[in-house]
Amino acid sequence: MKNENPPHAGVSYQDQEFLASDEARPLRIISEYIAPLRRFRREHVHDTVVFFGSARLTSTGTLGRYYEDARELARLLTLWSKSLPTSAHRFVVCSGGGGGIMEAANRGASEAGGRTVGLNISLPHEQHPNPYITPELSFEFHYFFMRKLWFAHLARAMVAFPGGFGTLDELMEILTLAQTCKLERHIPVILYGPSFWREVVNFDALVRHGTISAQDLSLFQFADSPAEALALLQADLSESHPPEASPAFAHSRCRDRG
């Protein structure tokens, strides 16, 4: 007897063809918010320190020392965070999940016996999760903007190592949020490697041309060694007191709050 039911007569949320369609795009976007939220709560990850940097930097080459510096900074930061008197996982090292500086950050945190987050992005020809990410905290995103939301949502600090378009994109995103006072909490930004950053981005020229204010230069600090960067992070993060809720999300500053 011929089946009279259409090919997708079942419930719509089990219809893979529908879920992959243009019409269902809002559902896919929402899923990239709700699924990580559920997992961060389950794993008791309170907040993160985000490491950005090029996937192309390894332990060899002209900029090779930045790989080892990122690895060491992540290791030291994780040892310090594990010593804090709290049951939540605080100041967890978080990266974009790929190779290069991202791998170095996850590797250093893992070597210190800590948990570490990887927010990976699906790309056609590159970007595979590195082996140092805590399996329960390895995420795969399709949408760049949802990945960026999760970078900012839990971040208590950011360290930007030398990188390309992606690193610049993430850096400017965080600096813009800070400059516009969009977030209620302060997110310290450390530019690691002053010689690189001062050559690549002429911040003083932006002030001179009037496109940013001189005060905006206080939104970031420079560091050139793991010990120096750790001291800057500890000075800011030691003043952070965890609220009862976990994860500790960043909240937008509303207009009527000043």
C-alpha positions in Angstrom: 0.0 0.0 0.0 1.4 3.4 -0.9 2.4 5.6 1.9 0.2 8.7 1.9 2.3 10.7 4.3 4.6 13.4 2.9 8.3 12.9 3.3 8.5 15.1 6.4 5.3 14.3 8.2 7.0 14.1 11.6 7.5 16.9 14.1 9.4 19.9 12.6 12.2 19.9 15.2 13.2 16.5 14.0 13.2 17.5 10.3 16.9 17.9 9.4 16.1 19.4 6.0 14.0 22.1 7.6 16.5 22.8 10.3 19.2 23.4 7.6 16.9 25.7 5.6 17.0 29.5 5.4 13.7 29.7 7.2 15.2 27.9 10.3 18.2 30.2 10.5 16.9 31.9 13.7 16.6 28.5 15.4 20.2 27.7 14.5 21.4 31.1 15.9 19.4 30.6 19.1 20.9 27.1 19.5 24.4 28.6 19.5 23.4 30.6 22.5 21.3 28.1 24.5 23.6 25.0 24.0 26.8 26.7 25.3 24.8 28.3 28.1 23.5 24.9 29.3 27.0 23.4 29.1 28.7 26.3 31.0 26.2 26.0 33.7 26.6 22.2 33.9 30.4 22.5 34.1 30.3 25.4 36.6 32.5 27.6 34.6 32.1 31.0 36.2 34.2 33.3 34.0 37.1 33.3 31.5 40.3 35.0 30.5 40.4 35.1 26.7 43.6 34.6 24.7 43.6 35.8 21.1 46.4 35.4 18.6 47.3 34.0 15.2 46.7 30.4 14.4 49.8 30.6 12.2 52.3 31.2 15.0 54.1 28.1 16.2 57.1 27.6 18.5 59.5 28.2 15.6 60.0 31.2 13.2 60.5 34.9 13.7 57.6 35.3 16.2 58.0 31.8 17.7 58.6 33.1 21.2 55.0 34.3 21.4 53.8 30.6 21.4 55.9 29.7 24.4 55.0 33.0 26.1 51.2 32.3 25.7 51.7 28.8 26.9 53.6 30.0 30.0 51.2 32.8 30.8 48.2 30.5 30.6 50.0 28.0 32.8 50.8 30.6 35.5 47.3 32.1 35.3 45.7 28.7 35.7 47.8 27.8 38.7 46.8 31.1 40.3 43.1 30.7 39.6 43.1 27.2 41.0 44.4 28.6 44.3 41.4 30.9 44.7 38.9 29.9 47.5 35.9 29.1 45.4 34.0 26.1 44.2 33.3 27.7 40.8 35.9 27.4 38.0 37.1 31.0 37.8 39.3 32.8 35.2 39.3 29.8 33.0 41.6 30.2 30.0 39.6 30.5 26.8 40.8 30.5 23.2 39.4 30.3 19.7 40.1 26.6 19.9 42.5 26.3 16.9 46.2 26.1 16.5 49.1 28.6 17.0 48.5 31.0 20.0 45.1 29.4 20.7 46.7 26.0 21.0 49.5 27.4 23.2 46.9 29.0 25.6 44.9 25.8 26.0 48.1 23.8 26.3 49.5 25.9 29.1 46.2 25.7 31.1 46.0 22.0 30.6 49.6 21.5 31.7 48.7 23.3 34.9 46.0 20.8 35.6 43.2 23.3 34.8 40.1 23.2 32.7 40.3 25.2 29.5 37.7 26.4 26.9 37.9 26.3 23.1 35.4 28.2 21.0 36.1 26.8 17.6 34.6 28.0 14.3 33.7 25.9 11.3 35.8 27.0 8.3 36.1 25.4 4.9 39.9 24.9 4.9 41.3 25.2 8.4 40.5 25.6 12.1 40.3 22.2 13.8 40.1 21.9 17.6 43.5 21.5 19.3 44.0 18.5 21.6 44.5 20.5 24.7 40.9 21.8 25.2 38.9 20.2 28.0 36.5 17.9 26.0 33.4 19.1 27.9 34.4 22.7 27.1 35.1 22.3 23.4 32.5 24.1 21.3 31.9 24.4 17.5 30.2 27.5 16.1 28.9 28.1 12.6 28.2 31.9 13.2 31.1 34.2 13.9 28.9 36.7 15.7 27.6 34.0 18.1 31.1 32.9 18.8 32.1 36.5 19.5 29.2 36.9 21.9 30.5 34.0 24.0 34.0 35.4 24.0 32.7 38.6 25.5 29.9 37.1 27.6 32.1 35.4 30.2 35.3 37.4 29.8 36.9 39.1 32.7 40.0 39.9 30.8 41.5 39.6 27.4 45.1 39.0 26.2 45.8 39.8 22.6 49.0 38.2 21.2 50.2 39.0 17.6 47.7 38.0 15.1 45.9 38.8 11.8 42.4 39.8 10.7 40.7 37.5 13.2 42.7 38.8 16.2 42.2 42.4 15.1 38.5 41.8 14.7 38.1 40.3 18.2 40.4 43.0 19.8 38.4 45.9 18.3 35.1 44.3 19.3 36.2 44.3 23.0 37.7 47.7 22.8 34.6 49.1 21.2 32.4 47.6 24.0 34.7 49.2 26.5 35.0 52.6 24.8 31.2 52.9 24.4 30.6 51.7 28.0 28.3 49.1 26.7 29.2 46.6 29.4 28.6 47.2 33.1 31.9 45.6 34.1 35.4 46.5 33.2 37.3 44.1 30.9 41.1 44.7 31.1 42.8 44.3 27.8 46.5 43.4 27.5 48.3 43.8 24.2 51.1 41.3 24.4 54.2 42.3 22.4 54.5 46.1 22.3 56.8 46.1 19.3 54.3 44.2 17.2 51.2 46.1 18.3 52.7 49.6 18.0 53.8 48.9 14.4 50.6 47.2 13.3 48.1 49.7 15.0 49.2 53.3 15.3 47.0 54.2 18.2 48.6 57.6 18.6 47.7 58.5 15.0 44.1 57.7 15.8 44.2 60.2 18.6 46.0 62.8 16.4 43.4 62.5 13.7 40.6 62.8 16.3 39.0 59.4 15.6 39.5 58.3 19.2 40.2 60.4 22.3 43.5 60.3 24.3 41.5 58.8 27.2 40.8 55.8 25.0 44.4 54.8 25.2 43.8 53.8 28.8 41.5 51.0 27.7 44.5 48.7 27.2 48.0 48.0 28.5 51.1 46.5 27.1 53.1 43.5 28.4 56.1 41.8 27.0 56.7 38.8 29.4 54.4 36.2 31.1 55.3 37.6 34.5 54.5 41.1 33.5 51.2 40.1 32.0 50.3 37.9 35.0 50.9 40.8 37.4 48.6 43.1 35.3 45.9 40.4 35.3 46.1 39.7 39.0 45.9 43.4 39.8 42.6 43.6 38.0 41.1 40.2 38.6 41.8 40.2 42.3 39.3 42.9 42.7 36.5 40.8 41.1 34.1 39.2 43.5 31.9 36.4 42.1 28.2 36.9 42.4 26.0 34.0 43.4 25.0 33.2 39.9 27.2 31.1 37.7 28.2 31.6 34.9 28.8 35.3 35.6 27.5 36.9 32.4 28.5 40.4 31.2 25.4 42.6 31.3 24.7 45.5 29.0 24.6 49.0 30.5 21.2 50.5 29.8 20.8 54.1 28.8 18.8 55.0 32.0 21.6 53.6 34.2 24.1 56.2 33.1 
